[in-house]
Amino acid sequence: MTNKVALQILDSIQYATIATSDIDGNPWNTPVFCVADQDNNIYWSSHPGSEHSKNITASHKAFIVIYNSKATEGEGVGLYVQASASELKSNDEIEFALDLLGARRGKPFLHIEKFLPGGQQRIYKATPIKAWLNDAHQDTDGDFIKDYRITVDI
């Protein structure tokens, strides 16, 4: 497996699971529709009052899993990303992320106001710190033997 596999997963899978924890260390996990930019930063929109959004505001940390359920052995079934994360504040950054998210969903976002203070959603950005590919060994019958992770640069 190579970094190319990690980038293919990042580019082709539209949903990720964002894991965070609150100030007491209680874990929280939620799926989000996401997209990555050319620098492999990951963007999504969420309500600012959702648990993961509040956790990101407090800690600026996230752990992201992008899982390719259709992969076969040697293709990489999961990309794990340890990241710093934050709510975007700049109109230029928000517009950039909305353009990427709109292109991915096949429908542009028409009203940036929905993502600004007072709006119903916010845009979040995760910047990768460390990443791993996950894969699994199978026996000759195709049954799972064990999984493993390989550190990759993204």
C-alpha positions in Angstrom: 0.0 0.0 0.0 1.2 3.5 -0.8 0.3 7.1 0.0 -1.5 7.0 -3.4 -4.0 4.5 -1.9 -4.6 6.8 1.1 -5.2 9.8 -1.3 -7.6 7.7 -3.4 -9.6 6.9 -0.3 -9.6 10.5 0.8 -10.7 11.6 -2.7 -13.3 9.0 -3.4 -15.2 8.4 -0.1 -17.8 11.0 0.7 -18.5 10.3 4.4 -16.1 10.2 7.3 -16.6 9.5 11.0 -15.4 12.4 13.2 -14.3 11.3 16.7 -13.9 13.9 19.5 -14.0 14.0 23.2 -15.4 16.5 25.7 -13.4 18.2 28.4 -14.0 15.3 30.7 -12.6 12.9 28.1 -16.0 11.4 27.2 -15.8 10.2 23.6 -18.2 11.2 20.8 -18.3 9.9 17.2 -20.5 11.1 14.3 -20.6 10.6 10.5 -20.3 13.6 8.3 -20.4 14.3 4.5 -16.9 15.6 3.8 -14.4 16.7 1.1 -10.7 17.2 1.0 -8.8 20.0 -0.7 -5.5 19.8 -2.6 -3.5 19.9 0.7 -5.7 17.0 2.2 -7.4 19.3 4.7 -10.9 17.8 5.3 -14.0 20.0 5.4 -17.6 19.4 6.6 -20.5 21.4 7.8 -22.2 20.8 11.2 -24.6 22.6 13.5 -22.4 24.6 16.0 -24.5 23.1 18.9 -23.8 19.5 18.0 -21.6 17.5 20.4 -18.7 17.1 18.1 -18.8 20.8 17.1 -18.7 21.8 20.8 -15.8 19.4 21.4 -13.8 20.7 18.5 -14.4 24.3 19.7 -13.1 23.3 23.2 -10.1 21.1 22.2 -9.3 21.7 18.5 -8.7 18.0 18.1 -10.4 15.3 16.0 -9.7 11.8 14.9 -11.2 11.0 11.5 -11.9 7.6 9.9 -12.7 7.3 6.2 -13.7 3.7 5.5 -13.8 2.1 2.1 -16.2 -0.8 2.6 -15.7 -2.1 -1.0 -11.9 -2.4 -0.9 -10.2 -5.8 -1.2 -6.9 -6.9 0.4 -4.0 -4.7 -0.5 -6.3 -1.7 -1.4 -6.6 -0.3 2.0 -9.9 -0.4 3.7 -9.6 2.5 6.0 -7.8 5.8 6.4 -7.3 7.0 9.9 -6.4 10.7 10.4 -5.3 12.4 13.6 -6.0 16.1 13.1 -6.2 19.6 14.5 -9.7 20.9 13.8 -11.5 24.2 14.0 -14.5 26.2 12.8 -13.8 28.4 9.9 -14.3 32.1 10.5 -13.1 33.8 7.4 -15.6 34.4 4.6 -13.0 33.5 2.0 -12.2 30.2 3.7 -15.9 29.4 4.1 -16.6 30.1 0.5 -13.7 28.0 -0.6 -14.9 25.0 1.5 -18.5 25.5 0.3 -17.3 25.4 -3.3 -15.6 22.1 -2.6 -18.5 20.6 -0.7 -21.0 21.8 -3.3 -18.9 20.3 -6.1 -18.8 17.0 -4.3 -22.5 16.9 -3.7 -23.3 18.0 -7.2 -25.2 21.1 -6.1 -23.7 24.4 -5.1 -24.4 26.2 -1.8 -26.2 29.4 -2.7 -26.3 31.2 0.6 -23.1 31.7 2.7 -25.2 33.3 5.4 -26.3 29.8 6.5 -22.8 29.1 7.6 -21.9 32.4 9.3 -22.7 33.4 12.9 -26.4 33.4 13.4 -26.8 30.8 10.6 -27.9 27.2 11.0 -24.5 25.5 10.2 -20.8 26.1 10.4 -17.9 24.9 8.3 -15.2 22.9 10.0 -11.7 22.1 8.8 -9.4 19.3 9.9 -5.7 19.6 9.2 -4.0 16.2 9.2 -1.2 15.7 11.8 -0.6 12.0 11.3 -2.3 9.3 9.1 -2.5 5.6 8.8 -3.9 3.1 6.3 -5.7 0.1 7.7 -5.9 -3.2 5.9 -6.5 -6.8 6.7 -5.0 -10.2 6.0 -7.4 -12.9 4.8 -7.0 -16.6 4.6 -7.5 -18.6 1.4 -11.3 -18.7 2.0 -11.3 -14.9 2.1 -12.0 -14.8 5.9 -10.4 -12.2 8.1 -7.2 -13.2 9.9 -6.0 -9.8 11.4 -5.8 -6.2 10.6 -2.9 -3.8 10.6 -2.0 -0.1 10.2 0.7 1.5 8.1 1.8 5.2 8.7 1.4 7.3 5.5 2.0 10.9 4.6 -1.0 12.8 3.3 
